[in-house]
Every structure is written in structure tokens, then in C-alpha cells.
Amino acid sequence: MIDLIHVTKRFGATTAVDDISLSVAQGELCVLVGTSGCGKSTTLRMINRLIEHSDGEIHIDGQQIRAFREETLRRRMGYAIQSTGLFPHWTVARNIGLVPRLLKWPQARIRERVEELMTLLGLPVSEFADKYPRQLSGGQAQRVGVARALAADPDILLMDEPFGALDPITRETLQEELRALQGRLHKTIVFVTHDMDEALRLADRLVVMDQGRIKQQGHPLELLREPADAFVESLLGGEDRGLKEAALLPVSERMLPLSPRLLARERVAHDASLREALSIMLWRHAERLTVVDDEDLPIGELSLRRLVGAKAHE
């Protein structure tokens, strides 16, 4: 869906992005991560031509982006940013319907689409349609921003630090909602963040950038297990990489069938992460947990030895 081929961006004598190549498949959630000034936001903005690239080529669905008029290109892509960019004097419903109005959709279709997205993003129409941005919490405003980015049903969604200004609880909730939303809509998403935990939680493809170059890219587990160099290893958490990997793996991957012995008193859900299971063990001073299904029925067990990957005969 998106191809960057030897793309460079220079601002005067400064090279912000230096000869990068990247392909993002249709339906993939690609996360660009790195320290401040590494070129990740510049890369994102070159995709919708908010910033023009200096060298190389950028293709969208096989076509060079400079073959499109800028306005046409941007209307094909949703764009969500940290500050939301909502018009303060417009209602929530009017903000969400911006791009469909520019595309001259019929009013009935716009209204239907706005209501559909508000429902999808947990913003009851009767409660939020006529509110103004100043009347929203940070999390609600970000939901409106995402709804507006999705309003014209674009194939591509670009997101630049969209959850960066939110408190940790709201941020984690919206991350979970974005993954669930992606599971239903299968958009091609390029997401920029400086938060490694957020990057690991969201990414199908993780792209680590430094000083305008791509240092390594691949599935998050690949990078955690085999970082390309000391920089990537440090950015991924150094000695904490084991815990970060545990946060990506479900309990079901390591659990064993129920044994004849008594069930462990402490329980963990089958779809909880191994990191959550380890936390329960440490907090409850338990070396074994009973694994339960969605109905809270026992389906297996997880020992500490099994959790850390030991080949125990249990």
C-alpha cells in the first residue's frame, strides 16, 4: 500500500531523513519509533505531502504521490495528531463530518457516517454530537480526532503521537481500542511514537529510526530477540527486554494442561500477558496459577518455571 524508495529529506544543509526505504503492506499497522529528532514525524508527513521529499520516490498503491493533487491525496488519507486539530467553534458532529463535506457527500450520508463512527468509538450520539471540543476530556477529544480521520473511509490512516498528551490510563485504553478498531476495519496505519511500550503493544511492523536512518525493522518480537546493534537494544529497553517480550506473549502460549493435583488458588486469564501472570505470582507469592477461560472455568495451569521458558517435566 505504501512504498518509500530511497527517500531523503533535506532542510537546507540539514538532512532530516537520509535514504530510507520502507514498504507497508495493506492492512498493516506500522509504528515508527525513535528518539526526538530522528526523522519519524518528517517521514510520516512526507507520505501525505505535508512535507515534500527531496530525493527518492513515494508510492501509494503503486502510484507516485506527486501524480496526485495534494488535496486529493490528503483526502484519501486520514490524519490524526497529538493536539487533535479540532475546530473549537464546531460541534463534535461537525468536526467529524469535515472531510465528507469537502468531498460533497449528501447530507444524509454524512449524518449516517458521523453517527456510525461516534458509536464505533464509544461516543454516544445523543450525549456528544452537539458538544464542543472544550467540553471534552482529553481521551474523548482524541476519539473525535480519530473519528474525523476515519470519516471518509480512507484506506490509509497516519497518526502522529496521537495519544502522547494523555494520562497513562486513558492512553492504554485508547491503545487497546485502536488495536480492536484495526481488527475490524483493517486500515493501513502508519503510527509515530517515542514511547517504546506503546510501539511494541501496537505494531505489526516496528521501524526503529536514528539520525534520519532506519536502523532496524520487523515484527516487535524479532527486534526484541535480535536487536541489530547497541542503539536498538538500548531503545528497546536493554535488560528489560525480557519483560517487554513477556508483555507481548499470552498466557495460553505457555500454559500446560490441568494436572491431577489441586488447582492453584490464584488465577489468571488465558489471554492475559505473561507479564501480567508474573506480576500476579510476585504479588501473591505464588509459583503456580490456574488458567481460566472467558467463562472463568479452569483450562490449564502456569508455573513460574514454565513462564520463564524452562523445559520442566511437570
N, C-alpha and C positions, 0 to 999 in steps of 0.2 A: 504493500500500500504506500509506504514512504521509503524513498531511497535517497541517501546523501552520498555523493560520489566525489571524493577528494575535495571536500568543501573547505574553503578558507574564508575568514572574515578579518579584514584589517580596518582599524580606525586610525588613519594617519600612519604613523610609524609603528603603532602597536598592533600586534597580531592577537586577536581575541580568540579565534578558532583557527586551528592550524592543521589543514589537510586531513580532515576526518572523513571516514566512510562508515555508513550505518544503514542497515535495512530493517524496517519494522514491518512485520507481517500483518496481514488483515486480521483484526480481532485481537491483536497482541497489546498488552499493557507494558510499555517500555518506560523505565524510570531512568532519568539522567541524574546522577549524584556526584557530588564533589565539593571541595571547599569553595568559599566565596571567591569569585573572580576566575573560576576555572573554565568558563565559557558555556555552561549548561543553559542558562537563560537566553544567551545570544543564539545558541543553536536552535532552541525552540522557536524563537521569534523569526529566524530565517525561514522556517517551514511555511509560515503564512505571510511572509514578506513584510512583516512589520520592520524587519531589518533586511536589507539586500545583501546577499552573499557576494564576496569579492571574486572568488575563483571556484571552479568545480561546477557540479550540477546537482539540482534537487528535483526529484521526480515525485509526482503524486499519481498513483495508479497508472504508471507508465508514461505520464506526460510531464514535460518540464514545467515548473511552476511559472516561468516567465512567459509561457504560452497563454496563461490566463490573465484577464484583467485583475488587478489587485482586489477590487471589491468582490468580484465573482469568486475568487479563490478563498477569501476570508469568510464569505457566507457559506462555503462548503465545509468549513471547519468551525467547531465550537471552541471557544477560548475562555478559560476561567483563570482568574488571578487571585492573589492573596487579598487584595483590597476590595474584591468583588466587582468594582466598577459599576455598581448600580446607580441609576439616576435618582438622587434623593427626593426629587419632587414628583416622581412617578410611583404609582402603586406597585405592589408585587406583581399583580397580573399584567400590568402594562410593561413592566421591566422584562418579564419572561417572554412576552409576545413581540419584542422588538424586531428580531430578525425576520420572523414570518411576515410582519407588516411591511418591512423593507422589500421582501420578496413578493408582496402584493397577494398574499393568501386571502381567500374570502374570510370575512369576519367570523362566520360560524365555525370554520375550520380552525382559525386562530384560537377562539374561545375553547373549543374542544381540546386542542393540543395543550393549552395552558393548564386546563383542569386536569388532564391526564398526567402531566409532569408534576404538578403540585401534589397529586395523590401518590404518585410513584416515590416522591422524595419526602413524604411524611409531613406535608404542609396542607392541612385540611382547607379546602377552598373557602368554606363559609367563614373560617377564622382568619385566613391570611390574605385572601385575594385583594382586599381593599386597604391593607396596611401599607405603611411607608417604611423604607429601609431603617429610619431612625427608631422605629418601633420594634425592631427585630433584635434578637440576640445574635452573637457572632456566628453560632452554628446555623441558625435559621437563615441569616444573610448569605452564608456560603451555600446552603441548599438552593436558595433562589439563584445565586450565581451559576451553579451547575445546571439548574433547570433552564436558565436562559441560554447557556452554551449548547444544550441539547434540543432547543426548541424547534429548529428547522430540520431535525433528524439528520445531522451531519454524519458522514462516515468516520470522520477524524475528530478527536477531542484533544486539544492542547491545554495543559494545566500547569501553571507556573506558581509553585509554592501555595496552592490554594488553601491549605489548612495551617499555614505557618504561624498565623497570629492567634490561633485558638488555644484554649486551655487543654491540658493533656487528655482529660476525659472526653471532651467534645471532639477533639482531634481523632482519638482512637475510634469513637463511634462513627464518625464520617468516613474514616478509612474502611471500616467494615461495610458500611453502606455502599461505598464506591465499588468494592470487590463484588458485593451482591448485585449491584446495578450492572456491572460489567458482565456478570454471569448471565444476566437476562438479555442485555442489549448487544453484546459482542462488538462494541466500538473499537476502533484502533486508537489507542490513547498514548500520548507522549506526556509524561509527568515529570516535572522538575522538583527536586527537593534537596535540602542539605542534611536532612535527618535520616541517618542510616537505618534506624529501626523502621521508619516509615517506608523507606525504599525496599527493604527486604520483605516487609509484610505485603506490599502491593505488587511487586514486579513479577511479570513473566520473564522479561529480559531486563537485566541490570547493566547499565553502562556507567563505568567509573571514568570521570574526566579529571584532568590535572593540567593546568597551564595551557589550556586550549586543545589538548590532545586527548584521545581516547586511550586510557591505559589498559582497560580490560572490559570485556562484555560477555554476557552469557546468563544462564539461569543462576539465581541467587545462591543455590547450594553449590554450584560449580565454583563460584568465586570464593565462597567461604572455605571450601575444602582445598582449593588450589589457587590462592592469590598469585597474581603474576609477579609481584615484587613487593618490597617492604612498604611502599606507599599504600598499595591496595590493601595489604594485610593490616596496616595501621588504621586505615579509614574504615575497614570492616570490623574493627574492634580489638585487634591484636589477640591477647589471651582470652578475651571474652567471646571469641568466635564460636566456641563450643556452645555457649548459652544462646547465642543468636541462631545457630543451627537448630538447637532444641526448640526454639520458638516457631520454627517452620515445619516441624515434623509432628504429625498427630500421634496420640497415644496408641491408636489402632495399629500403627506400624510396628510397635514393639511389644504389644501385649501377647500373652500366652493364653491358651485355653484354660478354663476353670479347672482347678485341681481338686482332688477329693477332700483336701483339708478344709478347715473352716474358712469362710470368707473373711477377708480383711475388713476391719470396721470402717476404715477411711475409704472414700470412693472418689473416682474421677470419671468424667465423661469420656466416651470413646473418641470424640472429635476435639477434645482439649489438646493443647500442645504438650510436648514432653517437658517444656519449661514449666508449664503450669503444674504438671504432675510432680516435678522435682520440688517446686515451691510447697506443695501440699505435704510432701514427705518431710521436708525440713521443718515446716511449721508444726506438723502434727507428730513429729518424731516417729514416723512410720517407715519401715523398709519395704512394705508391700501395700498395694492399693487394689481394691476391687474396681474393675472397669465396668461401667454401666452404659446401656443404650439410651436412645431418646425417651424410652418409657421408664427409665430408671431401673431397668432389670439387669442383673449381673450377666455379662457375656464373656468375661475374661479377667485376667489379673496382670499386674505390672509390678515387678520387683525393682529395687534400686539397681541391682546388678544388670538386669535386662535393660533398664532405662539408659544406662551409660554404655550399652553395647557389648557387655561381657557375654561370651558364649557359654552361659551357665546351663547345666543339665538340671532342670527343675521339674 
